[in-house]
């Protein structure tokens, strides 16, 4: 029943939200910061994600909320399961978009909300398009928006954190923005470990201290990748 309820709400709320989507697309208030404007635009997306997590029966514990800085950051998280995205959207008060595979653009309404959230669509099979997507993400971060990435490139499904792909953190290095490591544990229990049927489970989201540009500016890309990867792996093992 949870699985049926999940998908009924998943698509039902999306169509209900279309009037709010149109309002969010047009919203602009120069008296607010970029982050405050994004917060307003994304409030319905956060409500949608929070309800999806509740329907799943997930018991989510969030640690380290005090580590989230103001302004543009690159959120770097391990990728355990399909529920990572709704869990992150509902758990982090900071508004953000994320790097998504281009196939998501085929889902009606969803991709329109993702555009409002400043998501970037990437076709990993097309190198030229991927470079354009990265540049678009860098431009968004320079404007003050935050973006989340899953550097493993695929779900671990509850297994060990995989190796970070080369160039995963370029958005932060080129935008000179802080990197916010986030550790996710338990989302694979909600779906992947149940043959894609949704079942309750315990999930932990641990937000580690942000890494400022001053801290990492002298590292080359491989060193930085390994440094952030190690922090996330070590923190996940301790949960």
C-alpha positions in Angstrom: 0.0 0.0 0.0 2.9 2.4 0.7 4.2 1.9 -2.8 0.8 2.7 -4.4 0.3 5.7 -2.1 3.7 6.9 -2.9 3.3 7.0 -6.6 -0.3 8.3 -6.4 1.0 11.3 -4.4 4.2 11.6 -6.5 2.2 12.4 -9.6 -1.0 13.7 -8.1 0.7 16.5 -6.2 2.8 17.4 -9.2 -0.4 18.2 -11.3 -2.0 20.0 -8.3 1.1 22.1 -8.0 1.1 23.5 -11.6 -0.5 26.9 -10.6 2.2 27.2 -7.9 4.8 26.2 -10.5 3.8 29.1 -12.8 3.9 31.5 -9.9 7.4 30.3 -8.8 8.7 30.7 -12.4 7.7 34.3 -12.4 8.7 35.2 -8.9 11.4 37.9 -8.4 11.9 40.2 -5.5 15.1 42.2 -5.6 14.7 43.1 -1.9 15.5 39.4 -1.0 18.8 37.6 -1.3 19.2 35.0 -4.0 19.0 32.3 -1.4 15.8 33.8 0.1 14.2 33.9 -3.4 15.2 30.3 -4.0 13.6 29.4 -0.6 10.3 30.9 -1.7 10.4 29.2 -5.1 11.2 25.8 -3.6 8.7 25.7 -0.7 6.3 23.5 -2.6 9.1 21.2 -3.8 10.1 20.8 -0.1 6.5 20.1 0.9 6.2 17.5 -1.9 9.5 15.8 -0.9 8.6 15.8 2.9 5.3 14.1 2.3 6.9 11.5 0.1 9.4 10.7 2.9 6.5 10.5 5.4 4.6 8.1 3.1 7.6 5.8 2.9 7.5 5.5 6.7 11.2 6.7 6.9 12.5 7.8 10.3 15.0 10.5 9.3 17.6 11.8 11.7 19.5 15.0 10.6 22.8 15.7 12.3 25.0 18.8 11.9 22.4 21.4 10.7 24.6 24.1 12.3 27.3 23.3 9.7 25.3 24.7 6.8 26.7 28.1 5.7 24.7 31.0 4.1 25.1 31.6 0.4 26.2 29.5 -2.5 27.6 26.0 -1.7 28.3 22.8 -3.5 26.6 20.0 -1.6 28.5 16.8 -2.1 26.7 13.6 -1.0 27.2 9.9 -1.3 24.5 8.2 -3.5 22.9 5.3 -1.7 19.4 5.0 -3.2 16.5 6.6 -5.1 15.2 8.2 -1.9 18.4 10.3 -1.6 16.9 13.2 -3.5 13.6 13.6 -1.6 15.4 13.0 1.7 17.9 15.7 1.0 15.3 18.2 -0.3 13.2 17.7 2.9 16.1 17.5 5.3 18.2 20.5 4.3 16.6 23.9 5.0 18.9 25.5 2.4 17.3 25.6 -1.1 19.3 23.9 -3.8 19.2 22.4 -7.3 21.2 19.3 -8.4 23.0 17.8 -11.3 20.6 15.3 -12.9 20.7 12.9 -15.8 19.1 14.3 -18.9 16.5 11.5 -19.1 14.6 13.1 -16.2 13.4 15.8 -18.7 11.0 13.2 -20.1 8.9 13.2 -16.8 6.1 15.7 -17.2 6.0 18.6 -14.7 8.9 17.2 -12.7 11.5 18.7 -15.0 9.7 22.0 -14.9 10.0 22.1 -11.2 13.6 21.1 -11.5 14.3 24.1 -13.8 12.7 26.4 -11.1 15.1 24.8 -8.6 18.1 25.6 -10.8 18.8 21.9 -11.6 21.3 21.2 -14.4 20.6 18.3 -16.8 23.6 16.4 -18.0 24.0 13.8 -20.8 27.1 11.8 -19.8 27.1 10.2 -23.2 27.6 13.5 -24.9 30.9 15.2 -23.9 30.1 18.5 -25.5 26.7 18.7 -23.7 28.3 17.7 -20.4 30.8 20.5 -20.6 27.9 23.0 -21.3 26.0 21.6 -18.3 29.0 22.0 -16.1 29.5 25.6 -17.3 25.8 26.3 -16.6 26.1 24.9 -13.1 29.2 27.1 -12.4 27.3 30.2 -13.7 24.4 29.4 -11.3 26.7 29.1 -8.4 28.4 32.3 -9.2 25.0 34.0 -9.1 24.5 32.7 -5.5 22.5 29.5 -6.0 23.5 26.2 -4.4 23.8 22.8 -6.2 24.1 19.2 -5.0 26.1 16.5 -6.7 26.5 12.8 -6.3 30.2 12.3 -7.3 29.9 8.5 -7.4 27.7 8.8 -10.5 25.6 5.8 -9.5 23.7 4.4 -6.5 25.7 2.2 -4.1 22.4 0.5 -2.9 23.7 0.3 0.6 27.2 -0.9 -0.3 30.5 1.0 0.3 30.8 4.5 -1.0 32.2 4.4 -4.5 35.1 6.3 -6.0 34.3 9.9 -6.9 34.3 10.6 -10.6 37.1 12.9 -11.9 36.0 16.6 -12.1 33.0 16.1 -9.8 33.9 19.1 -7.7 34.7 21.5 -10.6 31.5 23.5 -9.9 32.9 24.5 -6.5 36.5 25.2 -7.6 35.5 27.3 -10.6 32.8 29.2 -8.6 35.2 29.5 -5.6 32.4 28.3 -3.4 32.5 26.3 -0.1 32.0 22.5 -0.4 29.4 21.0 2.0 30.0 17.2 2.5 26.8 15.3 3.4 26.6 11.7 4.4 23.5 9.7 3.7 22.8 6.3 5.3 19.8 4.1 5.1 17.9 5.3 2.0 18.5 2.0 0.2 16.4 0.2 2.9 13.4 2.2 1.8 13.4 0.8 -1.8 16.4 -0.9 -3.3 16.7 -3.6 -0.7 13.0 -4.5 -1.1 13.0 -5.2 -4.8 11.8 -1.6 -5.3 8.8 -2.0 -3.0 8.7 0.9 -0.5 9.1 -0.1 3.2 9.9 1.9 6.4 13.4 2.3 7.6 15.8 4.5 9.6 17.7 7.1 7.6 20.5 9.4 8.8 21.6 12.6 7.1 24.9 13.9 8.6 26.0 17.3 7.5 29.8 17.7 7.9 31.6 21.0 8.4 31.9 23.0 5.2 35.2 23.2 3.4 36.0 26.8 2.4 37.6 27.8 -0.8 40.6 29.1 1.2 41.0 25.6 2.6 41.1 23.8 -0.7 42.3 26.4 -3.3 45.8 25.0 -3.4 44.7 21.4 -3.9 44.6 19.9 -7.5 41.4 18.3 -8.6 42.4 14.7 -7.8 43.7 15.6 -4.3 40.5 17.5 -3.6 38.3 14.6 -4.8 40.2 12.1 -2.6 40.0 14.5 0.4 36.2 15.0 0.2 35.6 11.3 -0.6 37.7 10.3 2.4 35.7 12.6 4.7 32.4 11.2 3.6 33.6 7.5 3.8 35.0 8.0 7.3 31.9 9.8 8.6 29.6 7.1 7.1 31.5 4.3 8.8 31.0 6.1 12.1 27.2 6.3 11.8 
